[in-house]
Amino acid sequence: MAKKTKKQVPFSKKWHAAPLKASFMAVSILGFFITIYYIFDLMGQTWGLTFLIFFVLMFIASMVSMTKAPID
């Protein structure tokens, strides 16, 4: 009897974007608007700017994922 072996996919050193969920983009947009309206008033400009940068980076990551991720 012959053994069934899985065909191995060759490892690629090329960069691949990971597919992200749509909720990741929704959280980044909501977090951006909540930060603008509430965090700047409650916690000050330093925390507000930190959260804005964080949510903008999340949004950029979701856009890259949307355009560059492989289709499953």
C-alpha positions as CSV (number, residue, x, y, z in Angstrom):
1,M,0.0,0.0,0.0
2,A,1.3,3.4,-0.9
3,K,1.3,6.2,1.7
4,K,-0.7,9.3,0.9
5,T,1.4,12.3,1.5
6,K,0.4,15.9,1.4
7,K,1.8,18.1,-1.3
8,Q,4.0,20.7,0.4
9,V,3.7,24.3,-0.7
10,P,7.0,25.9,-1.2
11,F,7.8,28.6,1.3
12,S,7.8,32.0,-0.2
13,K,9.9,34.8,1.3
14,K,7.6,37.4,-0.3
15,W,5.5,39.5,2.0
16,H,1.8,38.7,2.2
17,A,-0.9,40.7,3.9
18,A,-3.2,38.9,6.4
19,P,-6.9,39.1,5.7
20,L,-8.7,41.1,8.4
21,K,-12.3,41.1,9.4
22,A,-14.7,43.9,8.5
23,S,-15.2,44.6,12.2
24,F,-11.6,45.7,12.4
25,M,-12.3,48.5,10.0
26,A,-15.5,49.4,11.8
27,V,-13.7,49.6,15.1
28,S,-11.0,51.8,13.7
29,I,-13.6,54.3,12.2
30,L,-15.7,54.4,15.4
31,G,-12.6,54.7,17.6
32,F,-11.4,57.6,15.4
33,F,-14.7,59.5,15.8
34,I,-15.1,58.7,19.5
35,T,-11.6,60.0,20.1
36,I,-12.3,63.2,18.3
37,Y,-15.5,64.0,20.2
38,Y,-14.8,62.6,23.7
39,I,-11.2,61.7,24.4
40,F,-9.8,65.1,23.5
41,D,-12.1,66.7,26.1
42,L,-11.9,64.1,28.8
43,M,-8.2,63.1,28.8
44,G,-6.4,65.9,27.1
45,Q,-4.5,66.4,23.8
46,T,-1.7,63.9,24.5
47,W,-4.0,60.9,25.0
48,G,-6.2,62.2,22.2
49,L,-3.4,62.3,19.7
50,T,-2.1,58.9,20.8
51,F,-5.5,57.3,20.3
52,L,-5.9,59.1,16.9
53,I,-2.6,57.8,15.7
54,F,-3.5,54.3,16.9
55,F,-6.9,54.2,15.1
56,V,-5.5,55.8,11.9
57,L,-2.9,53.0,11.8
58,M,-5.7,50.4,12.3
59,F,-7.6,51.9,9.4
60,I,-4.5,51.9,7.2
61,A,-3.9,48.3,8.1
62,S,-7.4,47.4,7.1
63,M,-7.1,49.2,3.8
64,V,-3.9,47.3,3.0
65,S,-5.5,44.1,4.0
66,M,-8.5,44.8,1.8
67,T,-6.4,45.5,-1.3
68,K,-3.4,43.1,-0.9
69,A,-4.7,40.1,1.0
70,P,-5.1,36.8,-0.9
71,I,-8.6,35.7,-1.8
72,D,-9.6,32.5,0.0
